[in-house]
Amino acid sequence: KYIFISAISFTASLIFINIFTVITSNELFSAKLTIIFIFFMNLLMFLKFYDLKMKKFFFILLFSLTSFFFRIFEYSLFVLMFKFLENLNIAWIVSLVISFLLKFFVFDKLVGVKF
């Protein structure tokens, strides 16, 4: 389930960062909008697809706190990669892949999500 949610999230984020960039003409602002949109999308998908063994409030709180950390990390990494690579999509993909790998281990340890 996690891989499925991640694949949807990854694809949607690539689509939305490009759409937001066309609309705003600002890659960094588009990255912020995309991160916010993907946060809510992921939260809803996790709540729908997982039979949580903890209370939803606790899960939402835990998910929000860890997501906040990872979203700041993803954005900071994206800014660094974008300055270095000067390619929106490659910088975004690299940022998401690195973040995904870290989340893979963190979510397993925090909420016992098995992949």
PDB file as gemmi writes it, atoms N, CA and C in Angstrom:
CRYST1    1.000    1.000    1.000  90.00  90.00  90.00 P 1                      
ATOM      1  N   LYS A   1       0.821  -1.200   0.000  1.00  0.00           N  
ATOM      2  CA  LYS A   1       0.000   0.000   0.000  1.00  0.00           C  
ATOM      3  C   LYS A   1       0.865   1.264   0.000  1.00  0.00           C  
ATOM      4  N   TYR A   2       1.948   1.230   0.791  1.00  0.00           N  
ATOM      5  CA  TYR A   2       2.803   2.412   0.868  1.00  0.00           C  
ATOM      6  C   TYR A   2       3.425   2.730  -0.487  1.00  0.00           C  
ATOM      7  N   ILE A   3       3.853   1.697  -1.192  1.00  0.00           N  
ATOM      8  CA  ILE A   3       4.460   1.895  -2.517  1.00  0.00           C  
ATOM      9  C   ILE A   3       3.414   2.472  -3.468  1.00  0.00           C  
ATOM     10  N   PHE A   4       2.181   1.974  -3.401  1.00  0.00           N  
ATOM     11  CA  PHE A   4       1.090   2.470  -4.240  1.00  0.00           C  
ATOM     12  C   PHE A   4       0.816   3.950  -3.956  1.00  0.00           C  
ATOM     13  N   ILE A   5       0.689   4.296  -2.673  1.00  0.00           N  
ATOM     14  CA  ILE A   5       0.458   5.691  -2.292  1.00  0.00           C  
ATOM     15  C   ILE A   5       1.634   6.556  -2.730  1.00  0.00           C  
ATOM     16  N   SER A   6       2.842   6.067  -2.548  1.00  0.00           N  
ATOM     17  CA  SER A   6       4.032   6.831  -2.940  1.00  0.00           C  
ATOM     18  C   SER A   6       4.092   7.054  -4.442  1.00  0.00           C  
ATOM     19  N   ALA A   7       3.720   6.035  -5.213  1.00  0.00           N  
ATOM     20  CA  ALA A   7       3.734   6.176  -6.676  1.00  0.00           C  
ATOM     21  C   ALA A   7       2.716   7.218  -7.130  1.00  0.00           C  
ATOM     22  N   ILE A   8       1.535   7.184  -6.549  1.00  0.00           N  
ATOM     23  CA  ILE A   8       0.517   8.193  -6.881  1.00  0.00           C  
ATOM     24  C   ILE A   8       0.999   9.576  -6.482  1.00  0.00           C  
ATOM     25  N   SER A   9       1.531   9.679  -5.286  1.00  0.00           N  
ATOM     26  CA  SER A   9       2.025  10.955  -4.772  1.00  0.00           C  
ATOM     27  C   SER A   9       3.171  11.496  -5.631  1.00  0.00           C  
ATOM     28  N   PHE A  10       4.096  10.621  -5.984  1.00  0.00           N  
ATOM     29  CA  PHE A  10       5.246  11.007  -6.805  1.00  0.00           C  
ATOM     30  C   PHE A  10       4.782  11.540  -8.161  1.00  0.00           C  
ATOM     31  N   THR A  11       3.897  10.802  -8.817  1.00  0.00           N  
ATOM     32  CA  THR A  11       3.392  11.212 -10.127  1.00  0.00           C  
ATOM     33  C   THR A  11       2.608  12.512 -10.032  1.00  0.00           C  
ATOM     34  N   ALA A  12       1.734  12.602  -9.037  1.00  0.00           N  
ATOM     35  CA  ALA A  12       0.932  13.821  -8.864  1.00  0.00           C  
ATOM     36  C   ALA A  12       1.824  15.022  -8.573  1.00  0.00           C  
ATOM     37  N   SER A  13       2.859  14.819  -7.772  1.00  0.00           N  
ATOM     38  CA  SER A  13       3.725  15.954  -7.449  1.00  0.00           C  
ATOM     39  C   SER A  13       4.471  16.461  -8.674  1.00  0.00           C  
ATOM     40  N   LEU A  14       4.906  15.557  -9.550  1.00  0.00           N  
ATOM     41  CA  LEU A  14       5.562  15.996 -10.794  1.00  0.00           C  
ATOM     42  C   LEU A  14       4.593  16.790 -11.682  1.00  0.00           C  
ATOM     43  N   ILE A  15       3.374  16.306 -11.755  1.00  0.00           N  
ATOM     44  CA  ILE A  15       2.369  17.005 -12.565  1.00  0.00           C  
ATOM     45  C   ILE A  15       2.075  18.381 -11.971  1.00  0.00           C  
ATOM     46  N   PHE A  16       1.824  18.415 -10.664  1.00  0.00           N  
ATOM     47  CA  PHE A  16       1.424  19.677 -10.039  1.00  0.00           C  
ATOM     48  C   PHE A  16       2.548  20.700  -9.979  1.00  0.00           C  
ATOM     49  N   ILE A  17       3.789  20.269  -9.754  1.00  0.00           N  
ATOM     50  CA  ILE A  17       4.858  21.272  -9.725  1.00  0.00           C  
ATOM     51  C   ILE A  17       4.998  21.936 -11.095  1.00  0.00           C  
ATOM     52  N   ASN A  18       4.794  21.171 -12.159  1.00  0.00           N  
ATOM     53  CA  ASN A  18       4.868  21.756 -13.499  1.00  0.00           C  
ATOM     54  C   ASN A  18       3.669  22.657 -13.797  1.00  0.00           C  
ATOM     55  N   ILE A  19       2.482  22.240 -13.390  1.00  0.00           N  
ATOM     56  CA  ILE A  19       1.290  23.085 -13.589  1.00  0.00           C  
ATOM     57  C   ILE A  19       1.420  24.384 -12.799  1.00  0.00           C  
ATOM     58  N   PHE A  20       1.808  24.262 -11.513  1.00  0.00           N  
ATOM     59  CA  PHE A  20       1.959  25.462 -10.684  1.00  0.00           C  
ATOM     60  C   PHE A  20       3.046  26.381 -11.224  1.00  0.00           C  
ATOM     61  N   THR A  21       4.106  25.812 -11.788  1.00  0.00           N  
ATOM     62  CA  THR A  21       5.177  26.635 -12.358  1.00  0.00           C  
ATOM     63  C   THR A  21       4.687  27.390 -13.585  1.00  0.00           C  
ATOM     64  N   VAL A  22       3.887  26.745 -14.408  1.00  0.00           N  
ATOM     65  CA  VAL A  22       3.319  27.433 -15.576  1.00  0.00           C  
ATOM     66  C   VAL A  22       2.415  28.575 -15.116  1.00  0.00           C  
ATOM     67  N   ILE A  23       1.613  28.326 -14.092  1.00  0.00           N  
ATOM     68  CA  ILE A  23       0.667  29.342 -13.599  1.00  0.00           C  
ATOM     69  C   ILE A  23       1.385  30.491 -12.909  1.00  0.00           C  
ATOM     70  N   THR A  24       2.363  30.176 -12.042  1.00  0.00           N  
ATOM     71  CA  THR A  24       3.005  31.214 -11.230  1.00  0.00           C  
ATOM     72  C   THR A  24       4.310  31.753 -11.806  1.00  0.00           C  
ATOM     73  N   SER A  25       4.940  31.005 -12.692  1.00  0.00           N  
ATOM     74  CA  SER A  25       6.269  31.348 -13.244  1.00  0.00           C  
ATOM     75  C   SER A  25       7.320  31.469 -12.151  1.00  0.00           C  
ATOM     76  N   ASN A  26       7.112  30.744 -11.056  1.00  0.00           N  
ATOM     77  CA  ASN A  26       8.046  30.787  -9.932  1.00  0.00           C  
ATOM     78  C   ASN A  26       8.228  29.365  -9.416  1.00  0.00           C  
ATOM     79  N   GLU A  27       9.382  28.788  -9.694  1.00  0.00           N  
ATOM     80  CA  GLU A  27       9.628  27.393  -9.354  1.00  0.00           C  
ATOM     81  C   GLU A  27       9.597  27.145  -7.851  1.00  0.00           C  
ATOM     82  N   LEU A  28      10.170  28.053  -7.065  1.00  0.00           N  
ATOM     83  CA  LEU A  28      10.229  27.841  -5.623  1.00  0.00           C  
ATOM     84  C   LEU A  28       8.848  27.951  -4.984  1.00  0.00           C  
ATOM     85  N   PHE A  29       8.051  28.911  -5.422  1.00  0.00           N  
ATOM     86  CA  PHE A  29       6.680  29.028  -4.918  1.00  0.00           C  
ATOM     87  C   PHE A  29       5.851  27.816  -5.348  1.00  0.00           C  
ATOM     88  N   SER A  30       6.071  27.353  -6.557  1.00  0.00           N  
ATOM     89  CA  SER A  30       5.380  26.167  -7.055  1.00  0.00           C  
ATOM     90  C   SER A  30       5.732  24.932  -6.237  1.00  0.00           C  
ATOM     91  N   ALA A  31       6.972  24.828  -5.820  1.00  0.00           N  
ATOM     92  CA  ALA A  31       7.388  23.709  -4.971  1.00  0.00           C  
ATOM     93  C   ALA A  31       6.653  23.758  -3.631  1.00  0.00           C  
ATOM     94  N   LYS A  32       6.515  24.944  -3.059  1.00  0.00           N  
ATOM     95  CA  LYS A  32       5.785  25.084  -1.791  1.00  0.00           C  
ATOM     96  C   LYS A  32       4.321  24.689  -1.959  1.00  0.00           C  
ATOM     97  N   LEU A  33       3.693  25.147  -3.022  1.00  0.00           N  
ATOM     98  CA  LEU A  33       2.292  24.787  -3.270  1.00  0.00           C  
ATOM     99  C   LEU A  33       2.138  23.280  -3.459  1.00  0.00           C  
ATOM    100  N   THR A  34       3.054  22.692  -4.185  1.00  0.00           N  
ATOM    101  CA  THR A  34       3.008  21.253  -4.439  1.00  0.00           C  
ATOM    102  C   THR A  34       3.176  20.466  -3.147  1.00  0.00           C  
ATOM    103  N   ILE A  35       4.097  20.876  -2.319  1.00  0.00           N  
ATOM    104  CA  ILE A  35       4.331  20.192  -1.047  1.00  0.00           C  
ATOM    105  C   ILE A  35       3.084  20.241  -0.167  1.00  0.00           C  
ATOM    106  N   ILE A  36       2.424  21.375  -0.120  1.00  0.00           N  
ATOM    107  CA  ILE A  36       1.199  21.504   0.677  1.00  0.00           C  
ATOM    108  C   ILE A  36       0.097  20.610   0.109  1.00  0.00           C  
ATOM    109  N   PHE A  37      -0.078  20.641  -1.186  1.00  0.00           N  
ATOM    110  CA  PHE A  37      -1.107  19.823  -1.829  1.00  0.00           C  
ATOM    111  C   PHE A  37      -0.847  18.335  -1.599  1.00  0.00           C  
ATOM    112  N   ILE A  38       0.380  17.907  -1.765  1.00  0.00           N  
ATOM    113  CA  ILE A  38       0.729  16.498  -1.611  1.00  0.00           C  
ATOM    114  C   ILE A  38       0.583  16.057  -0.160  1.00  0.00           C  
ATOM    115  N   PHE A  39       0.873  16.944   0.785  1.00  0.00           N  
ATOM    116  CA  PHE A  39       0.669  16.599   2.197  1.00  0.00           C  
ATOM    117  C   PHE A  39      -0.780  16.177   2.446  1.00  0.00           C  
ATOM    118  N   PHE A  40      -1.725  17.003   2.009  1.00  0.00           N  
ATOM    119  CA  PHE A  40      -3.136  16.687   2.233  1.00  0.00           C  
ATOM    120  C   PHE A  40      -3.571  15.447   1.448  1.00  0.00           C  
ATOM    121  N   MET A  41      -3.078  15.308   0.257  1.00  0.00           N  
ATOM    122  CA  MET A  41      -3.411  14.135  -0.544  1.00  0.00           C  
ATOM    123  C   MET A  41      -2.904  12.850   0.133  1.00  0.00           C  
ATOM    124  N   ASN A  42      -1.670  12.879   0.625  1.00  0.00           N  
ATOM    125  CA  ASN A  42      -1.105  11.711   1.303  1.00  0.00           C  
ATOM    126  C   ASN A  42      -1.854  11.387   2.591  1.00  0.00           C  
ATOM    127  N   LEU A  43      -2.195  12.399   3.352  1.00  0.00           N  
ATOM    128  CA  LEU A  43      -2.935  12.183   4.592  1.00  0.00           C  
ATOM    129  C   LEU A  43      -4.254  11.472   4.307  1.00  0.00           C  
ATOM    130  N   LEU A  44      -4.983  11.964   3.333  1.00  0.00           N  
ATOM    131  CA  LEU A  44      -6.267  11.344   2.988  1.00  0.00           C  
ATOM    132  C   LEU A  44      -6.082   9.907   2.492  1.00  0.00           C  
ATOM    133  N   MET A  45      -5.056   9.668   1.697  1.00  0.00           N  
ATOM    134  CA  MET A  45      -4.825   8.314   1.197  1.00  0.00           C  
ATOM    135  C   MET A  45      -4.425   7.364   2.330  1.00  0.00           C  
ATOM    136  N   PHE A  46      -3.574   7.824   3.251  1.00  0.00           N  
ATOM    137  CA  PHE A  46      -3.184   6.975   4.378  1.00  0.00           C  
ATOM    138  C   PHE A  46      -4.406   6.623   5.227  1.00  0.00           C  
ATOM    139  N   LEU A  47      -5.255   7.605   5.489  1.00  0.00           N  
ATOM    140  CA  LEU A  47      -6.445   7.347   6.293  1.00  0.00           C  
ATOM    141  C   LEU A  47      -7.396   6.387   5.593  1.00  0.00           C  
ATOM    142  N   LYS A  48      -7.455   6.448   4.279  1.00  0.00           N  
ATOM    143  CA  LYS A  48      -8.370   5.599   3.523  1.00  0.00           C  
ATOM    144  C   LYS A  48      -7.844   4.169   3.376  1.00  0.00           C  
ATOM    145  N   PHE A  49      -6.564   4.011   3.076  1.00  0.00           N  
ATOM    146  CA  PHE A  49      -6.029   2.709   2.706  1.00  0.00           C  
ATOM    147  C   PHE A  49      -5.478   1.875   3.862  1.00  0.00           C  
ATOM    148  N   TYR A  50      -5.205   2.491   5.006  1.00  0.00           N  
ATOM    149  CA  TYR A  50      -4.621   1.735   6.110  1.00  0.00           C  
ATOM    150  C   TYR A  50      -5.625   1.525   7.230  1.00  0.00           C  
ATOM    151  N   ASP A  51      -5.628   0.310   7.757  1.00  0.00           N  
ATOM    152  CA  ASP A  51      -6.397  -0.004   8.947  1.00  0.00           C  
ATOM    153  C   ASP A  51      -5.486   0.344  10.129  1.00  0.00           C  
ATOM    154  N   LEU A  52      -5.671   1.534  10.641  1.00  0.00           N  
ATOM    155  CA  LEU A  52      -4.764   2.042  11.663  1.00  0.00           C  
ATOM    156  C   LEU A  52      -5.037   1.379  13.006  1.00  0.00           C  
ATOM    157  N   LYS A  53      -3.961   1.017  13.677  1.00  0.00           N  
ATOM    158  CA  LYS A  53      -4.088   0.403  14.992  1.00  0.00           C  
ATOM    159  C   LYS A  53      -3.996   1.452  16.096  1.00  0.00           C  
ATOM    160  N   MET A  54      -3.931   2.698  15.718  1.00  0.00           N  
ATOM    161  CA  MET A  54      -3.897   3.792  16.690  1.00  0.00           C  
ATOM    162  C   MET A  54      -5.067   4.725  16.392  1.00  0.00           C  
ATOM    163  N   LYS A  55      -5.371   5.579  17.315  1.00  0.00           N  
ATOM    164  CA  LYS A  55      -6.460   6.533  17.118  1.00  0.00           C  
ATOM    165  C   LYS A  55      -6.117   7.483  15.974  1.00  0.00           C  
ATOM    166  N   LYS A  56      -7.144   7.863  15.217  1.00  0.00           N  
ATOM    167  CA  LYS A  56      -6.916   8.727  14.051  1.00  0.00           C  
ATOM    168  C   LYS A  56      -6.295  10.053  14.447  1.00  0.00           C  
ATOM    169  N   PHE A  57      -6.718  10.613  15.585  1.00  0.00           N  
ATOM    170  CA  PHE A  57      -6.144  11.885  16.024  1.00  0.00           C  
ATOM    171  C   PHE A  57      -4.641  11.747  16.232  1.00  0.00           C  
ATOM    172  N   PHE A  58      -4.227  10.673  16.917  1.00  0.00           N  
ATOM    173  CA  PHE A  58      -2.806  10.453  17.156  1.00  0.00           C  
ATOM    174  C   PHE A  58      -2.061  10.257  15.840  1.00  0.00           C  
ATOM    175  N   PHE A  59      -2.652   9.501  14.916  1.00  0.00           N  
ATOM    176  CA  PHE A  59      -2.019   9.285  13.615  1.00  0.00           C  
ATOM    177  C   PHE A  59      -1.872  10.608  12.865  1.00  0.00           C  
ATOM    178  N   ILE A  60      -2.936  11.419  12.849  1.00  0.00           N  
ATOM    179  CA  ILE A  60      -2.886  12.699  12.142  1.00  0.00           C  
ATOM    180  C   ILE A  60      -1.815  13.599  12.755  1.00  0.00           C  
ATOM    181  N   LEU A  61      -1.728  13.611  14.074  1.00  0.00           N  
ATOM    182  CA  LEU A  61      -0.706  14.410  14.755  1.00  0.00           C  
ATOM    183  C   LEU A  61       0.695  13.914  14.400  1.00  0.00           C  
ATOM    184  N   LEU A  62       0.901  12.610  14.500  1.00  0.00           N  
ATOM    185  CA  LEU A  62       2.204  12.018  14.179  1.00  0.00           C  
ATOM    186  C   LEU A  62       2.553  12.226  12.705  1.00  0.00           C  
ATOM    187  N   PHE A  63       1.578  11.996  11.834  1.00  0.00           N  
ATOM    188  CA  PHE A  63       1.788  12.186  10.405  1.00  0.00           C  
ATOM    189  C   PHE A  63       2.139  13.645  10.109  1.00  0.00           C  
ATOM    190  N   SER A  64       1.434  14.574  10.736  1.00  0.00           N  
ATOM    191  CA  SER A  64       1.685  16.007  10.508  1.00  0.00           C  
ATOM    192  C   SER A  64       3.081  16.407  10.950  1.00  0.00           C  
ATOM    193  N   LEU A  65       3.485  15.930  12.121  1.00  0.00           N  
ATOM    194  CA  LEU A  65       4.813  16.289  12.629  1.00  0.00           C  
ATOM    195  C   LEU A  65       5.932  15.720  11.759  1.00  0.00           C  
ATOM    196  N   THR A  66       5.815  14.453  11.407  1.00  0.00           N  
ATOM    197  CA  THR A  66       6.867  13.865  10.570  1.00  0.00           C  
ATOM    198  C   THR A  66       6.834  14.448   9.164  1.00  0.00           C  
ATOM    199  N   SER A  67       5.633  14.690   8.656  1.00  0.00           N  
ATOM    200  CA  SER A  67       5.521  15.276   7.314  1.00  0.00           C  
ATOM    201  C   SER A  67       6.093  16.684   7.284  1.00  0.00           C  
ATOM    202  N   PHE A  68       5.856  17.442   8.350  1.00  0.00           N  
ATOM    203  CA  PHE A  68       6.402  18.798   8.422  1.00  0.00           C  
ATOM    204  C   PHE A  68       7.918  18.755   8.297  1.00  0.00           C  
ATOM    205  N   PHE A  69       8.547  17.862   9.046  1.00  0.00           N  
ATOM    206  CA  PHE A  69      10.006  17.707   8.964  1.00  0.00           C  
ATOM    207  C   PHE A  69      10.432  17.324   7.548  1.00  0.00           C  
ATOM    208  N   PHE A  70       9.770  16.312   6.978  1.00  0.00           N  
ATOM    209  CA  PHE A  70      10.171  15.842   5.653  1.00  0.00           C  
ATOM    210  C   PHE A  70       9.876  16.863   4.568  1.00  0.00           C  
ATOM    211  N   ARG A  71       8.809  17.624   4.699  1.00  0.00           N  
ATOM    212  CA  ARG A  71       8.502  18.647   3.689  1.00  0.00           C  
ATOM    213  C   ARG A  71       9.539  19.761   3.714  1.00  0.00           C  
ATOM    214  N   ILE A  72       9.982  20.150   4.889  1.00  0.00           N  
ATOM    215  CA  ILE A  72      11.058  21.154   4.983  1.00  0.00           C  
ATOM    216  C   ILE A  72      12.334  20.578   4.375  1.00  0.00           C  
ATOM    217  N   PHE A  73      12.614  19.326   4.686  1.00  0.00           N  
ATOM    218  CA  PHE A  73      13.795  18.655   4.123  1.00  0.00           C  
ATOM    219  C   PHE A  73      13.698  18.592   2.596  1.00  0.00           C  
ATOM    220  N   GLU A  74      12.538  18.158   2.081  1.00  0.00           N  
ATOM    221  CA  GLU A  74      12.347  18.058   0.623  1.00  0.00           C  
ATOM    222  C   GLU A  74      12.514  19.415  -0.041  1.00  0.00           C  
ATOM    223  N   TYR A  75      11.910  20.444   0.546  1.00  0.00           N  
ATOM    224  CA  TYR A  75      11.999  21.776  -0.048  1.00  0.00           C  
ATOM    225  C   TYR A  75      13.441  22.280  -0.036  1.00  0.00           C  
ATOM    226  N   SER A  76      14.124  22.129   1.090  1.00  0.00           N  
ATOM    227  CA  SER A  76      15.520  22.579   1.186  1.00  0.00           C  
ATOM    228  C   SER A  76      16.407  21.826   0.194  1.00  0.00           C  
ATOM    229  N   LEU A  77      16.193  20.534   0.101  1.00  0.00           N  
ATOM    230  CA  LEU A  77      16.962  19.732  -0.852  1.00  0.00           C  
ATOM    231  C   LEU A  77      16.638  20.146  -2.284  1.00  0.00           C  
ATOM    232  N   PHE A  78      15.358  20.411  -2.557  1.00  0.00           N  
ATOM    233  CA  PHE A  78      14.961  20.866  -3.891  1.00  0.00           C  
ATOM    234  C   PHE A  78      15.642  22.192  -4.244  1.00  0.00           C  
ATOM    235  N   VAL A  79      15.650  23.139  -3.321  1.00  0.00           N  
ATOM    236  CA  VAL A  79      16.288  24.437  -3.577  1.00  0.00           C  
ATOM    237  C   VAL A  79      17.759  24.239  -3.913  1.00  0.00           C  
ATOM    238  N   LEU A  80      18.426  23.401  -3.145  1.00  0.00           N  
ATOM    239  CA  LEU A  80      19.839  23.115  -3.395  1.00  0.00           C  
ATOM    240  C   LEU A  80      20.034  22.446  -4.758  1.00  0.00           C  
ATOM    241  N   MET A  81      19.243  21.433  -5.024  1.00  0.00           N  
ATOM    242  CA  MET A  81      19.351  20.707  -6.300  1.00  0.00           C  
ATOM    243  C   MET A  81      19.008  21.601  -7.493  1.00  0.00           C  
ATOM    244  N   PHE A  82      17.992  22.440  -7.325  1.00  0.00           N  
ATOM    245  CA  PHE A  82      17.576  23.318  -8.419  1.00  0.00           C  
ATOM    246  C   PHE A  82      18.654  24.347  -8.746  1.00  0.00           C  
ATOM    247  N   LYS A  83      19.321  24.864  -7.722  1.00  0.00           N  
ATOM    248  CA  LYS A  83      20.420  25.808  -7.956  1.00  0.00           C  
ATOM    249  C   LYS A  83      21.574  25.120  -8.674  1.00  0.00           C  
ATOM    250  N   PHE A  84      21.810  23.870  -8.309  1.00  0.00           N  
ATOM    251  CA  PHE A  84      22.920  23.119  -8.890  1.00  0.00           C  
ATOM    252  C   PHE A  84      22.584  22.606 -10.291  1.00  0.00           C  
ATOM    253  N   LEU A  85      21.412  22.006 -10.455  1.00  0.00           N  
ATOM    254  CA  LEU A  85      21.051  21.353 -11.714  1.00  0.00           C  
ATOM    255  C   LEU A  85      20.335  22.272 -12.707  1.00  0.00           C  
ATOM    256  N   GLU A  86      19.643  23.280 -12.190  1.00  0.00           N  
ATOM    257  CA  GLU A  86      18.853  24.216 -13.007  1.00  0.00           C  
ATOM    258  C   GLU A  86      17.820  23.504 -13.876  1.00  0.00           C  
ATOM    259  N   ASN A  87      17.336  22.361 -13.403  1.00  0.00           N  
ATOM    260  CA  ASN A  87      16.287  21.630 -14.106  1.00  0.00           C  
ATOM    261  C   ASN A  87      15.217  21.274 -13.084  1.00  0.00           C  
ATOM    262  N   LEU A  88      14.033  21.832 -13.267  1.00  0.00           N  
ATOM    263  CA  LEU A  88      12.946  21.679 -12.317  1.00  0.00           C  
ATOM    264  C   LEU A  88      12.621  20.218 -12.034  1.00  0.00           C  
ATOM    265  N   ASN A  89      12.403  19.435 -13.064  1.00  0.00           N  
ATOM    266  CA  ASN A  89      11.960  18.057 -12.883  1.00  0.00           C  
ATOM    267  C   ASN A  89      13.029  17.156 -12.280  1.00  0.00           C  
ATOM    268  N   ILE A  90      14.251  17.283 -12.731  1.00  0.00           N  
ATOM    269  CA  ILE A  90      15.319  16.439 -12.178  1.00  0.00           C  
ATOM    270  C   ILE A  90      15.569  16.799 -10.713  1.00  0.00           C  
ATOM    271  N   ALA A  91      15.596  18.085 -10.403  1.00  0.00           N  
ATOM    272  CA  ALA A  91      15.791  18.509  -9.012  1.00  0.00           C  
ATOM    273  C   ALA A  91      14.662  17.993  -8.126  1.00  0.00           C  
ATOM    274  N   TRP A  92      13.437  18.046  -8.625  1.00  0.00           N  
ATOM    275  CA  TRP A  92      12.282  17.574  -7.850  1.00  0.00           C  
ATOM    276  C   TRP A  92      12.360  16.059  -7.643  1.00  0.00           C  
ATOM    277  N   ILE A  93      12.682  15.330  -8.695  1.00  0.00           N  
ATOM    278  CA  ILE A  93      12.769  13.869  -8.601  1.00  0.00           C  
ATOM    279  C   ILE A  93      13.855  13.445  -7.611  1.00  0.00           C  
ATOM    280  N   VAL A  94      15.015  14.046  -7.692  1.00  0.00           N  
ATOM    281  CA  VAL A  94      16.112  13.714  -6.780  1.00  0.00           C  
ATOM    282  C   VAL A  94      15.686  13.987  -5.338  1.00  0.00           C  
ATOM    283  N   SER A  95      15.062  15.118  -5.098  1.00  0.00           N  
ATOM    284  CA  SER A  95      14.607  15.476  -3.749  1.00  0.00           C  
ATOM    285  C   SER A  95      13.599  14.464  -3.222  1.00  0.00           C  
ATOM    286  N   LEU A  96      12.648  14.075  -4.054  1.00  0.00           N  
ATOM    287  CA  LEU A  96      11.620  13.136  -3.623  1.00  0.00           C  
ATOM    288  C   LEU A  96      12.169  11.733  -3.379  1.00  0.00           C  
ATOM    289  N   VAL A  97      13.085  11.302  -4.218  1.00  0.00           N  
ATOM    290  CA  VAL A  97      13.652   9.962  -4.044  1.00  0.00           C  
ATOM    291  C   VAL A  97      14.437   9.871  -2.735  1.00  0.00           C  
ATOM    292  N   ILE A  98      15.246  10.863  -2.461  1.00  0.00           N  
ATOM    293  CA  ILE A  98      16.017  10.858  -1.209  1.00  0.00           C  
ATOM    294  C   ILE A  98      15.070  10.908  -0.016  1.00  0.00           C  
ATOM    295  N   SER A  99      14.072  11.750  -0.075  1.00  0.00           N  
ATOM    296  CA  SER A  99      13.100  11.842   1.014  1.00  0.00           C  
ATOM    297  C   SER A  99      12.324  10.535   1.182  1.00  0.00           C  
ATOM    298  N   PHE A 100      11.936   9.915   0.070  1.00  0.00           N  
ATOM    299  CA  PHE A 100      11.207   8.651   0.120  1.00  0.00           C  
ATOM    300  C   PHE A 100      12.018   7.585   0.851  1.00  0.00           C  
ATOM    301  N   LEU A 101      13.276   7.498   0.540  1.00  0.00           N  
ATOM    302  CA  LEU A 101      14.124   6.491   1.178  1.00  0.00           C  
ATOM    303  C   LEU A 101      14.205   6.712   2.689  1.00  0.00           C  
ATOM    304  N   LEU A 102      14.303   7.960   3.107  1.00  0.00           N  
ATOM    305  CA  LEU A 102      14.333   8.252   4.536  1.00  0.00           C  
ATOM    306  C   LEU A 102      12.986   7.949   5.193  1.00  0.00           C  
ATOM    307  N   LYS A 103      11.891   8.315   4.526  1.00  0.00           N  
ATOM    308  CA  LYS A 103      10.554   8.049   5.070  1.00  0.00           C  
ATOM    309  C   LYS A 103      10.304   6.557   5.203  1.00  0.00           C  
ATOM    310  N   PHE A 104      10.806   5.798   4.294  1.00  0.00           N  
ATOM    311  CA  PHE A 104      10.638   4.359   4.310  1.00  0.00           C  
ATOM    312  C   PHE A 104      11.046   3.791   5.669  1.00  0.00           C  
ATOM    313  N   PHE A 105      12.165   4.253   6.192  1.00  0.00           N  
ATOM    314  CA  PHE A 105      12.668   3.762   7.473  1.00  0.00           C  
ATOM    315  C   PHE A 105      11.976   4.430   8.658  1.00  0.00           C  
ATOM    316  N   VAL A 106      11.705   5.723   8.558  1.00  0.00           N  
ATOM    317  CA  VAL A 106      11.100   6.450   9.675  1.00  0.00           C  
ATOM    318  C   VAL A 106       9.675   5.985   9.943  1.00  0.00           C  
ATOM    319  N   PHE A 107       8.840   5.888   8.910  1.00  0.00           N  
ATOM    320  CA  PHE A 107       7.452   5.480   9.123  1.00  0.00           C  
ATOM    321  C   PHE A 107       7.366   4.048   9.626  1.00  0.00           C  
ATOM    322  N   ASP A 108       8.275   3.209   9.207  1.00  0.00           N  
ATOM    323  CA  ASP A 108       8.290   1.837   9.707  1.00  0.00           C  
ATOM    324  C   ASP A 108       8.555   1.830  11.215  1.00  0.00           C  
ATOM    325  N   LYS A 109       9.481   2.655  11.657  1.00  0.00           N  
ATOM    326  CA  LYS A 109       9.835   2.696  13.068  1.00  0.00           C  
ATOM    327  C   LYS A 109       8.763   3.404  13.914  1.00  0.00           C  
ATOM    328  N   LEU A 110       8.170   4.475  13.373  1.00  0.00           N  
ATOM    329  CA  LEU A 110       7.217   5.260  14.172  1.00  0.00           C  
ATOM    330  C   LEU A 110       5.842   4.628  14.288  1.00  0.00           C  
ATOM    331  N   VAL A 111       5.300   4.160  13.180  1.00  0.00           N  
ATOM    332  CA  VAL A 111       3.915   3.671  13.229  1.00  0.00           C  
ATOM    333  C   VAL A 111       3.813   2.205  12.839  1.00  0.00           C  
ATOM    334  N   GLY A 112       4.922   1.550  12.619  1.00  0.00           N  
ATOM    335  CA  GLY A 112       4.879   0.135  12.307  1.00  0.00           C  
ATOM    336  C   GLY A 112       4.258  -0.182  10.967  1.00  0.00           C  
ATOM    337  N   VAL A 113       4.330   0.754  10.023  1.00  0.00           N  
ATOM    338  CA  VAL A 113       3.796   0.496   8.693  1.00  0.00           C  
ATOM    339  C   VAL A 113       4.753  -0.456   7.998  1.00  0.00           C  
ATOM    340  N   LYS A 114       4.251  -1.598   7.619  1.00  0.00           N  
ATOM    341  CA  LYS A 114       5.073  -2.597   6.930  1.00  0.00           C  
ATOM    342  C   LYS A 114       4.899  -2.452   5.425  1.00  0.00           C  
ATOM    343  N   PHE A 115       5.994  -2.513   4.702  1.00  0.00           N  
ATOM    344  CA  PHE A 115       5.967  -2.291   3.260  1.00  0.00           C  
ATOM    345  C   PHE A 115       6.011  -3.607   2.523  1.00  0.00           C  
TER     346      PHE A 115                                                      
END                                                                             
